[in-house]
Amino acid sequence: MNTTLLQFFFSPIFLLLSVHISCLSSLVLSKAMATLPLTPTPATSLPFSRRKLLSSNSIKCCKNIDGQPRVDIKTSDNGFASFPEKSPLSSSATIRPPRPRRIILVQHGESEGNVDESVYTRVADPKIALTEKGRADAEESGKRIREMIEKDGVHNWQVYFYVSPYRRTLETLRELAKAFERSRIAGVREEPRLREQDFGNFQDRETMKLQKAICMLYGPFFYRFPNGESAADVYDRITGFRETLRADIDIGRFQPPGKRNPNMNLVIVSHGLTLRVFLMRWNKWTVEQFEGLHNLGNGNMVVMETGYGERYSLLVHHTEEELRKFGLTDEMLIDQEWQKIARPGELNYDCLTTGPSFFTHFDDEDNQN
């Protein structure tokens, strides 16, 4: 009996009957669908929970391991997640967080390479340490920074550090930070773009003397050391760091929401040329103006402080005499005086690098008229 049934199921007659029945079923179903009204369901008839899911503009993450819900990541209209760095505060209705009161640039303390240049022939530049005097320089710098901040007469001040990853700058930061309690330190970030100008791996002493002499003939901004960098190369990476720093300032990264105040102080611990290039890039100084600047000196600092319009100026903290010794010209000092009263986003159209005073022949035309 079973054998007979199996023979029937696999026979040609049964297969033909199966195909015929399937075709009839499809025909009946299509006719039935044609008789149904195909009116779209209005949005208001959707269940509320489903409408909320469809109109949601955030990515719902699962819970953390400890059972606490994760923070939702807001998305833009095209469905991509948006983050503060990629979405600057462009709306006038958005309240900007207060700007840090100061940006303090600190050159590392005296290093072994400052005392004996032959160290560079056997120790990699990033691994050169501070001397005992250098550690004392750094500790004294921390005390001077604290003394300067305490003169503000506020109780809720803090410091936030950016530091080059070289050993001598890291050691400078550790000594400098002894002046501050843990509660005063808002954070620290190691930033490779703040590293020293690269002079080309292990350095032969006699070769470096020759290269530095050629550099002065060629021009210290554009001369690139063999297997190393020029100051122009440093300028390019400092431009990237400046954009990161500006974004951090604009979104108030240094303080959590609800605890933001203008008494934050940023401290950048780096190297002599790197800090001069930073000032050049921030203030839009020319190559000629940069090449007229002098090194800060080990353990010394330059302070950019907010003026009346919340813009950073060197003339808020420093005297004109101090800045002239550093290498600022009359034109640069005039611009710094303007920075004291200007607001972020405003332009100084009379500045040497952005206004008509850059074109000296204009004065001749005015005299002719």
ZAMARGU-4260 file (C-alpha; in steps of 0.2 Angstrom, whole numbers, plus 5000, padded with zeros to 4 digits):
<rodrens>
0) 5000/5000/5000 | 5014/5012/5005 | 5023/5008/4989 | 5008/5012/4979 | 5005/5029/4987
5) 5023/5034/4984 | 5022/5029/4966 | 5006/5040/4964 | 5013/5055/4972 | 5028/5055/4961
10) 5018/5051/4945 | 5017/5063/4930 | 4998/5064/4933 | 5000/5070/4951 | 5013/5083/4947
15) 5002/5090/4933 | 4987/5091/4945 | 4998/5100/4958 | 5003/5114/4945 | 4985/5116/4939
20) 4978/5119/4957 | 4992/5131/4961 | 4988/5142/4946 | 4969/5142/4950 | 4973/5148/4968
25) 4984/5162/4962 | 4970/5168/4950 | 4957/5167/4964 | 4968/5177/4976 | 4972/5191/4963
30) 4953/5193/4959 | 4949/5195/4977 | 4963/5208/4980 | 4956/5218/4965 | 4939/5220/4974
35) 4947/5227/4989 | 4949/5247/4991 | 4967/5252/4991 | 4966/5268/5001 | 4981/5272/5011
40) 4980/5272/5030 | 4981/5290/5037 | 4996/5294/5048 | 4983/5298/5062 | 4977/5280/5062
45) 4993/5273/5066 | 4996/5267/5084 | 5004/5281/5094 | 5019/5269/5099 | 5022/5266/5080
50) 5021/5284/5075 | 5033/5288/5088 | 5045/5275/5082 | 5044/5281/5064 | 5046/5300/5068
55) 5060/5297/5081 | 5076/5307/5077 | 5088/5298/5089 | 5097/5282/5090 | 5091/5272/5105
60) 5105/5263/5113 | 5104/5248/5124 | 5107/5249/5143 | 5125/5250/5150 | 5131/5235/5159
65) 5127/5243/5176 | 5108/5244/5170 | 5109/5263/5167 | 5102/5269/5151 | 5115/5276/5138
70) 5114/5293/5132 | 5104/5295/5115 | 5114/5300/5100 | 5105/5314/5091 | 5105/5312/5072
75) 5103/5325/5058 | 5089/5325/5045 | 5099/5313/5034 | 5100/5300/5047 | 5118/5302/5051
80) 5123/5305/5069 | 5129/5322/5073 | 5142/5327/5086 | 5147/5344/5094 | 5163/5345/5084
85) 5154/5343/5068 | 5140/5355/5072 | 5146/5372/5078 | 5135/5383/5087 | 5128/5392/5072
90) 5111/5397/5079 | 5110/5414/5087 | 5098/5407/5099 | 5110/5395/5106 | 5120/5401/5121
95) 5138/5398/5119 | 5148/5392/5134 | 5159/5405/5142 | 5177/5406/5135 | 5191/5401/5146
100) 5199/5416/5154 | 5217/5413/5148 | 5227/5402/5136 | 5244/5401/5144 | 5259/5395/5133
105) 5273/5387/5143 | 5290/5382/5136 | 5297/5366/5144 | 5311/5368/5158 | 5329/5366/5154
110) 5333/5349/5146 | 5349/5338/5144 | 5350/5344/5126 | 5350/5362/5131 | 5365/5359/5141
115) 5374/5347/5130 | 5370/5346/5112 | 5379/5330/5110 | 5365/5321/5119 | 5355/5322/5102
120) 5368/5310/5094 | 5364/5296/5106 | 5346/5299/5113 | 5331/5301/5103 | 5324/5319/5103
125) 5307/5313/5111 | 5316/5304/5125 | 5327/5318/5131 | 5324/5322/5149 | 5324/5338/5160
130) 5339/5343/5171 | 5338/5346/5189 | 5337/5364/5185 | 5324/5361/5172 | 5313/5352/5185
135) 5315/5367/5197 | 5311/5379/5182 | 5295/5369/5179 | 5289/5369/5197 | 5292/5388/5198
140) 5281/5390/5183 | 5267/5381/5191 | 5268/5393/5206 | 5268/5408/5195 | 5253/5402/5186
145) 5244/5399/5202 | 5248/5416/5209 | 5242/5424/5193 | 5225/5415/5193 | 5222/5418/5212
150) 5224/5437/5209 | 5207/5436/5200 | 5199/5434/5217 | 5187/5420/5212 | 5185/5403/5220
155) 5179/5392/5206 | 5194/5393/5195 | 5202/5378/5187 | 5216/5373/5174 | 5216/5362/5159
160) 5232/5356/5151 | 5237/5352/5133 | 5255/5344/5132 | 5267/5338/5119 | 5271/5320/5121
165) 5290/5323/5122 | 5298/5317/5139 | 5304/5335/5143 | 5287/5342/5141 | 5278/5328/5151
170) 5291/5330/5165 | 5288/5349/5164 | 5269/5346/5166 | 5272/5334/5181 | 5282/5347/5190
175) 5272/5362/5185 | 5256/5353/5191 | 5262/5351/5209 | 5256/5369/5212 | 5238/5363/5210
180) 5226/5352/5220 | 5217/5338/5211 | 5201/5347/5212 | 5209/5362/5202 | 5214/5351/5187
185) 5199/5349/5175 | 5209/5338/5163 | 5224/5335/5153 | 5227/5330/5135 | 5242/5323/5127
190) 5243/5332/5110 | 5256/5325/5097 | 5253/5340/5086 | 5262/5351/5099 | 5278/5341/5098
195) 5295/5349/5094 | 5301/5353/5076 | 5308/5337/5069 | 5326/5339/5065 | 5329/5322/5058
200) 5330/5307/5070 | 5348/5305/5078 | 5358/5321/5075 | 5376/5322/5071 | 5383/5337/5080
205) 5394/5344/5066 | 5381/5341/5053 | 5368/5350/5063 | 5379/5365/5065 | 5381/5366/5047
210) 5362/5364/5044 | 5357/5377/5056 | 5369/5389/5048 | 5361/5385/5031 | 5344/5388/5039
215) 5348/5405/5044 | 5354/5409/5026 | 5339/5401/5018 | 5326/5408/5030 | 5321/5399/5047
220) 5303/5398/5042 | 5304/5388/5025 | 5321/5379/5027 | 5317/5360/5030 | 5330/5350/5039
225) 5335/5334/5030 | 5323/5320/5036 | 5315/5333/5047 | 5303/5348/5046 | 5303/5366/5042
230) 5294/5379/5053 | 5281/5379/5038 | 5278/5361/5041 | 5275/5364/5060 | 5263/5378/5055
235) 5252/5366/5045 | 5250/5354/5060 | 5248/5368/5072 | 5233/5374/5061 | 5225/5358/5064
240) 5228/5359/5083 | 5221/5377/5083 | 5205/5371/5075 | 5203/5357/5088 | 5206/5370/5102
245) 5193/5382/5095 | 5181/5368/5094 | 5184/5363/5112 | 5182/5381/5117 | 5166/5383/5107
250) 5157/5368/5114 | 5164/5370/5132 | 5173/5354/5133 | 5183/5358/5148 | 5168/5359/5160
255) 5152/5349/5162 | 5135/5357/5158 | 5128/5366/5173 | 5146/5369/5180 | 5153/5380/5166
260) 5160/5397/5171 | 5173/5409/5164 | 5186/5405/5176 | 5194/5391/5167 | 5213/5393/5162
265) 5220/5383/5148 | 5239/5379/5149 | 5249/5373/5134 | 5265/5365/5138 | 5276/5364/5122
270) 5292/5369/5114 | 5300/5386/5109 | 5297/5386/5090 | 5281/5377/5091 | 5274/5390/5103
275) 5280/5404/5092 | 5271/5396/5077 | 5255/5394/5087 | 5255/5413/5091 | 5259/5416/5073
280) 5244/5405/5067 | 5232/5412/5080 | 5236/5430/5077 | 5238/5428/5058 | 5256/5436/5059
285) 5266/5436/5043 | 5282/5426/5040 | 5292/5441/5042 | 5284/5445/5059 | 5287/5427/5064
290) 5305/5427/5060 | 5307/5443/5071 | 5301/5434/5087 | 5313/5427/5100 | 5312/5411/5110
295) 5303/5412/5126 | 5317/5403/5136 | 5316/5387/5147 | 5302/5388/5159 | 5295/5405/5153
300) 5277/5408/5147 | 5266/5420/5137 | 5248/5423/5142 | 5234/5426/5130 | 5220/5433/5141
305) 5202/5438/5137 | 5199/5457/5135 | 5183/5467/5136 | 5175/5459/5121 | 5180/5441/5126
310) 5194/5440/5113 | 5211/5435/5117 | 5225/5448/5118 | 5243/5448/5124 | 5242/5465/5130
315) 5229/5461/5144 | 5243/5452/5154 | 5259/5458/5147 | 5266/5476/5145 | 5271/5484/5129
320) 5289/5483/5134 | 5288/5464/5138 | 5281/5461/5121 | 5293/5472/5112 | 5307/5461/5120
325) 5298/5446/5113 | 5299/5453/5096 | 5282/5461/5093 | 5282/5476/5081 | 5272/5492/5081
330) 5259/5485/5069 | 5258/5469/5080 | 5255/5479/5096 | 5242/5490/5088 | 5233/5474/5083
335) 5234/5467/5100 | 5227/5483/5107 | 5212/5481/5096 | 5210/5463/5101 | 5208/5469/5119
340) 5191/5477/5115 | 5185/5466/5100 | 5173/5452/5100 | 5175/5435/5093 | 5171/5435/5074
345) 5175/5454/5071 | 5189/5458/5059 | 5202/5472/5061 | 5202/5479/5043 | 5217/5491/5047
350) 5228/5476/5052 | 5244/5474/5043 | 5239/5457/5036 | 5220/5460/5033 | 5217/5478/5029
355) 5223/5492/5017 | 5239/5496/5027 | 5246/5480/5019 | 5247/5489/5002 | 5259/5504/5005
360) 5256/5512/4988 | 5239/5517/4994 | 5246/5532/5004 | 5254/5538/4988 | 5237/5538/4979
365) 5229/5547/4994 | 5242/5561/4993 | 5239/5563/4975 | 5221/5565/4977
</rodrens>
